[in-house]
């Protein structure tokens, strides 16, 4: 008579448990993103896995209009880098600049908001100003708005805001969104989806060899007074300080 030994199933390894947890988290995130209808968020989260070129193609080809804010976006425009940099000092008559507290106050009900994206050091060189302390990392990125770096914006309630976003970075992809969710932000700033007001795709970096930069325009408005934030949704950028405050009065 042959006696067969019974072998116990090996215990599940910690690595296997971790893998299951990670997969479940990814599924939950995808479900949440689909619930918001924001395909761009899932692409941002996957950008590190699929590669920047493929990510850019998916993002820019699959998302061509702004969500939220009651307006539409214009995608694929290219502008001269020299002309874009000149916007840094071309401040509209309805804007008051307070350099001491890094603030811009808008008094019009019809606002053009030119937002430039670039590396922190490039922003310092362009404006001759310093960024807020939270964005002082020289390897980070920044927004420049009418000569200030990541300024606080004071905007009238219900003002129509024409956002002109230009990416002057030489190597990084950027966008600018508006949300009621404040910092701190995660590497993938999913918390910014809470209280989202406006959205746009990420756009590619400037081409300094031919002197052109990518631009995206959209229109939005803040219907309620309060504190809001603008930030770059590209993974890691807001976490390192690429954001600013908006006060709607």
N, C-alpha and C positions, 0 to 999 in steps of 0.2 A: 504494500500500500504506500503510495507516494503522498507525503505530507507537504503541502504547499504552505510556505510562510506568507502570512498576511503583512503587506507593507502599508504603513500609515502614509497618508498624503502629507507631503512636506508642508510646513507652515508657510503662510503667505509672507513673503519678504517685505521689509519696510519700503524697499524701492518700488515694489508692485503696488503697495498701498498709496504711496506718494503719487505714482503714475495715475492711479484711478482718481485720486482727488484732483489732480491737475486737469484731467480730461473733463471731470464734472464741472470744474470752475469754468473751463473754456465753453462748455455747452451752455451754462447759465449766462455767461457774458453775451454769447451769440443770441440767445433768446431775448435778453434785455435789449440788445441793439436792434433786433428785428422789431421789438415792441415799440421802439422809438422811431422806427423807419429810417434809421441812419446807417446806410450801407458803408458810408465813409468811415465810421468809427471802427467797424470790424476790419476794414482795410488798414487803418492806422495800427490797430493792434497786431495785425499779421505782418506788418511791413518788415520787421526784423527777420521773419522766417522766409518770406518769399523773395526778398531782395528789393532794393530801392527802385530799380528800373521797372520791374514788373509791377511793383506797388504803384508807382507813378502812373503807369499806363492804365491800370485798373481804376485808380482814383479819378484821374482826369478824364478818362473816357466814359466812366460810369456815373459821374456826378457832375451835372452841368448847370444846376440851378441852386439858388440859395433857399434854405428852409428857414421859416420863422421870420418875424419882423414885417410880414406883409408885403414883401417886395420880391423882385427877381434879380438874378445875377447875370453878369456878362463874363464869359470865360474865354481864355485864349488870346487876350490882347497883349501886344508887346509894345513897350515904350523905350525911349532913349534913357540910358542910365543918367546921362548929364541932365536931361530934363527932369527926371525923377528926383535927383538930388537937389535941384533948384526948388522943388516943392517944399523942401525942408525949411526954407526961410520965407516962403510966400504965404504969409499968414493972412487969412481973411479979416476984413474990418470988424467982424462981429466976435472975434476971439481976443481975449485978454490973457496975456502970459504972465505968470507969477513964478519967476525963476527960483526964488528963495524956498518955496515949498513945492516946486516941480508940478505946477498945476496950470491947466488951461480952462478958462471959463467961457462958455459959448452963450451968446445972448439972442441968437436968431431962432426962428421956428423952421428954418430951412438951412441945413448945415451940410457942408462938404467936409468930410473927415479923411484927410490923406494920411494913410498909415504905411510907413516904410518898415520892412523887416531886414535885419542884418545881424552880424556878429557884434558883441558888445564893444570890442575895441574899434571896429569900423564906426559904430555909433558915436563913440567918444571923439574920434577924429573928425567926423562930419559936423557934430554940433558944438564941440568944445565944451560940453557939459558932462557931468558925471551921472551914472545911472543910480537908481535907488540902491540902498545897501543890500537888499535881498537879491539883486541882480548884478552884483559887482564881480562875479566870476569871469575872468578874461576869456575863458574857453566857452562861455555861454552865448546866448543870443538876446536880442532886444528889439523893441519897437521904437521908432522915432516918429513923433507927431509934432509938427510945427516947431522944430528946434529943441524939443525936450525928449528925454529918454524915459520910456514907460511912465508918462505923466498921468496924474489924476485928471479926469475929465469931468467938468461940471456942465450938465446938459439939461435944457428945459424939458419937462414932461411933454410928450406928444410931438416933439420936434421931429421933422423928417430928416433922417441922416443918410446922406449919400456917401457910403464908404468906398474909398478908392484905395485898394490894397496893392502895394508893389513890393515884390521880393527882390531886394538888392543884395542878398547874400550870395557869395561866390560859390557856395557848395551845398548849402542846406535848403531843404524844402520847408515852407512855412504856410500858415494861414492866420486869420484872426477871427475869433468868434466872440459873441457876447453872452454872458450868463449871469444868473444871480448867485451862483455857487462860488464862494471865495476860496483862497488858498488856505492851507497848503494843498498842492496838487500832486498826484501820483505820477509815476513814469508814464503810464497811459492814463490821462486825467479823466477817468470815467465819472468822477463826482461832478464835473462841469456839465454833465447832461441834466442834472437837477436844476431846474430854473432856466433852461436854455432859451435865449431870446433870438439869436441869429446864428446862421451856420454858413459855411462855405467850404469848398474843397481845399486841400493843400495844393500849392502851385510850385513849380520848379524854380530853381535858383537862377540868378542872372548869368548871362554869358558876357563876360568882360572882354572876350576876344573880339566880339563884334559890337560891343557897347549897348546891348539891349537887355531889358528886364521884363519879366512876366507881370501882368497886372490883372486884377479881378475886381469888378465893381458890383456892389449890391446896395439896396435901399432898405432901411428898417426904421423902427421907432420904438421908444420905450413908453408903454401905455400907463405905467404906474411909477410913482416916485419911489426912491429907495436907493440902495447901494448895489451896484452891479460890477462886473469885471470883464475885461477883455483879455484874451490869452491865445497862445498858439497851441493847437491840439496835437501837433506832431509829437510822437513819443519822446519824453525827456525834456522838452523845451520849457514847458510851463513849470515843471518840477524844479528846474534850475533858475527860474526867475523871469521867464518871458511872459509877463502879465502886468496889468495895471488896473487901477480902480476907476469906476464911473459913478458919479453922484448925480442922480436924476432928481430935479426939484420942480 
